[in-house]
Amino acid sequence: MITVVDYGMGNLRNVRRAFESLGEEVLITPSAAAIEDAGTLVLPGVGAFGEAVRRIDDLGLRKPLMQYAAQARPLLGICLGMQLLFEESEESPGAEGLGIFKGTVKRFMQGLHVPQIGWNDVVPTKPSRLFPDGAGVFYFVHSFYAPGSEWTVATTQYGITFSAAVQKEDVYGVQFHPEKSQNAGLHLLKSFCGK
């Protein structure tokens, strides 16, 4: 069972469809109890960091999300969901992320067209079960990025090199949208599910 966190800002239909195409049962829920009981958790996200944090807190989801991550159970943050795993974002000064990964999500430099929309090469930099076959091409839509860090397991480029994927034990984040990345995305989700 894949439990997808619904805090009102995710690409839920496409995420559900992608996992179901792999034969997975999917529960989409805003329930703290369901998060606590989940075997595999997905934190999607589309929109602004500050509004996402506010909704997570209003629904009482911060504590169960952090407790879940601390138990080293599989969690995948997608796009904004990955950014929420960090401490903060330049998009929303003062808004407190989940802090599972240390660091600040940054704004792309002036002169780059944002949001970045399109396909990018993703290059693994460390072993990760997300990329068993090496590099791939994935679909991105974002205006902010996580700089490279000790948790970076894959990078991509748009003006600069930044984290395309991060990992800390069994907590993963991907800046791209695997649910919109055709075969490469489905292969990544399959690997995340341990298939």
Secondary structure, 3 states (H helix, E strand, C coil): CEEEECCCCCCHHHHHHHHHHCCCCEEEECCHHHHHHCCEEEECCCCCHHHHHHHHHHCCCHHHHHHHHHCCCCEEEECHHHHCCEEEECCCCCCCCCCCEEEEEEECCCCCCCCEEEEEEEEECCCCCCCCCCCEEEEEEECEEECCCCCEEEEEECCCEEEEEEEECCEEEECCCHHHCHHHHHHHHHHHCCC
